[in-house]
Amino acid sequence: MSDRFLLGHGTENDFVVLPDPDGDRWPEDRLGAALVQRLCERRSGLGGDGVLRVVRSRHVPDAPAVLGEHLDACEWFMDHRNADGSHAEMCGNGIRLFLHVLVTEGLLDRSACAEGVLVGTRGGPRRVGAGPGGTYWVDMGPARPFGRGEATVAGQVFGGQAVSMGNPHLVCLTDADLDALDLTRRPAFDAALFPDGVNVEFVRVLAAGTEGADAHVRLRVHERGVGETRSCGTGACATAYAALAAGSEEPQRGTVVVDVPGGRLTVDVSPETTVLRGPAVVVATGELTREWLGT
């Protein structure tokens, strides 16, 4: 057996992917925080915003607790780690890449994924499917607002909507120049509202009508445990909800085009659920060397 890896991305939100179907190559005691950090280092490692382990749910110790009655329906589990080594609940770009890897590795047939398959995550089960033109979609579940908060960047305060997509977000709609924001440091936020940290989105609402959408936005995001990333799928969903909800008391429904530094995503919002659509690409495959692993 070899220590194979794949490198891939969804709208330039990039990941090191470790195939481990039977859970015997990268168990928890081997894939620790320190190794995840080394893998994600862009100069001395492979480089990535995080690590995705492709493993069957039955080999993940905490899968029964997070999947509950859906455990048997989720053959595959997206074991997602942030670049700092911490576990992550959910990633919209990552789960599209996850399904793409299952297809390209011959573990699932693409034609069988058109209606979607359930994948386990630490945010619960998610249905993800193959769309036309090499795209993928994922049912992210409903956006759940849970209050208002503030983020501070270089002394500038931004008010925002707190939204859960299985992980916490603070969506700040603003007229500020997004390109001028210094996101090399984590924005300050209300730790009482976000005790486990938060992904912070800074969003400009653009003219509607792009690709027939109800709204069109542009965002930059600072991700919890990672830093600024080129894209954030859960952030795009939280942003789409917040953009539609701004100034409205009605249940949110509509399509939002979301431009991120790494490309374009489309989000369909309804009171029942949120569906994210976008590309996924495998860039390279290889094998980790014993020299680098230190074994």
Buried (B, 14 or more C-beta within 10 A) or exposed (E): EEBBBBBBBBBBBBBBBBBBBEBEBBBEEEBEEEBBBBBBEEEEBBBBBBBBBBBBBBBBEEBEEBBEEBBEBBBBBBBBBBBBBBBBBBBBBBBBBBBBBBBBBEBBEBEEBEEBBBBBBBBBBBBBBBBEEEBBBBBBBBBEBEEEBBBEBEEEEBEBBBBBBBBBBBBBBBEEEBEEBEBEEBBBBBEEBBEEBBBBBBBBBBEBEBEEBBBBBBBBBBBBBBBBBBBBBBBBBBBBBBBBBBEEEEEBEBBBBBBBBBBBBBBBBEEEBBBBBBBBBBEEBEEBEEEEEEE
